[in-house]
Amino acid sequence: MARYENIYEYEPSLEGQGLAIGIVMSRFNQDVCEGLLAACTAELKRLGVAASDIEIATVPGALEIPLTLQTMAQSDRFDALVALGAVIRGETYHFEVVSNDSCRSVMEVQLDTGIPVANGILTCENDDQALARMQQKGSDCANAAVEMANLLRAIGERPA
């Protein structure tokens, strides 16, 4: 049911069938990242994305994620992408640099390429926070990727 008379509203869709999803996962803080990946892929499959339509690339750390996402986006093979990583605060300023630059660069990839990217790079104070968030965040990213791929497709298909 429409909320507004004479205003078209796109309905959210979590139908994953036929979508190609690329995932880039950092190997740094690998236990957390593997948890993110397991939750993300399980949710993608639950949403109907075929296992054969999911591709996973691993990279050394969070700062390597954006370039790999950009390369995948430019391949024109994916409907949406997912970035998975974990940046855990240490005793130096490096945490802020990696957190800020990886997040900004992930955003730039989707804006520059038009391919949606679900950002699942956790930025946490400690390992316990990361472990507590990994399942939900991995699942949330799968949902965001599928919903955004469907939304952009619907916008592109709607007649003027």
N, C-alpha and C positions, 0 to 999 in steps of 0.2 A: 504494500500500500504506500502510495506516494505521500511524503510529508508536506509537500508544497504543490499547489495547483499550478499547472502549466510550467513546471520546472522539472527537467529531467534529472534523475539521480541515479548514479551507477550503483548497482547492488554489489556488495562484497561477495566474492566467490573463492572458495577454498577447494575447487575441483582441480586436482593436479594431473589428471589424465592428459597425456599428449604434451606436457611441458618438459623442456630440457633444463635441468638445473645444474650449475657448476658450483662446486664448493672448494674454497681455498682454506686450508687448515695449517696453522703454525705448529711446528713440532716443539717449540719452546714451552715449558710447563706441559709436557706431553700428556700426563694423566688427565688433567683438566680438559685439554683440547680433545682427547679421545672421547671423553664423556660428552662434550658438546657435539662432536661428530655422531656418536651413537644416537643421541636424542634427536638430532636433526634428521638423519637418514631414516630413522624409524618413523618420524612424523611425516616426512615426505612420502614414504611408502603408504602410510595410513591415509594420506590425502589422495592417493591414486597415482603418484608419480612412479613410473616403472623403474625398477633398479637399473635397467639398461639406459635410461635417460638421465642418470645421475653420474657426474664425473667428479672425482676428487683429486685435487693437486695439493701436495704438502710443500711447505716452505720452511726455512730455518726459524724465522721469527715473525713478529707482527709487522715489522717495517717492510718485509718482503711480500706481504699479502697484497697491497694495492697494485703493484706492477703485474702480478700474476692475474689478478682480477681484470685489469685493463686489457691484458692480452686475451683473456677468455672472452671478454665483452666484445672486443674488436673482431673476434673470429666469426661473429654472427651465427653461432651454433647454440646459444643459450637464451632462454626466455627470462631467466633471473639467475642471480649469483648469491652466494652466501660466504661471508668472511667469518672464520672461527679462529679465535686465539685467546690467550690469557696473559695480561700484563699485571704482574703482582708487585706492589710497592716494595722497594728495597730501601737501602740507606742513602741512595744518591738521587740526584735530580733526573737521572736517566728515565725513571718511571714516567715523569711528566712529558718528557720529549717523546718517548715511544707512544704513550697514550694519546697525546694530542696529535702528533703527526700521522699516526696510523688512522685515526678516526677521520681527520680532515681529508686524507688521501682517499679513503674509501668513499667518502661523500663525493669527492671530485670525480672518481671513476663513474659513478652512476650519472652524475650531471653531465659529464663530457660525452658519455657514450649512449645515454638513453636506456641503458639496461639496469633494471633495479638491482640493488645490492642490499641484502639484509645483513646488518652489522652485528655480528656475534663475538666481537672482541671484548672480552670481559676486562674491566679495569678494577682491580680489587686491592684492598689493604693487606690481605694475607691469604694463605692457601685455603683456610677454612671457608672464607667468603666465596672464593672461586668454586670450591667443591660444592657448596650449598646452592650455587646459582647455575651450574653447568647444565643440568637436565632441563630446567625450565627455559633457559636462554636458547639452547639448541632447538628445542621444540618451537619456541616463539619465532626463531629465524626461519624455520621451514614454513610456518604459516605466513609470515610476512612476504617471503619470496613468492609463494604461490599466489597470494592475494594480489600483490603488486603486478606480477606477470599478467594475471587475468584482467586487472584494471587497465593496464596500458593497452592490452589487446582490445578490450572493449571500447576504449576511447578512440583507438585507431580505426575500428570497424564501424563506429557510429556515423551514419550519414550526416552531412552538414545541414 
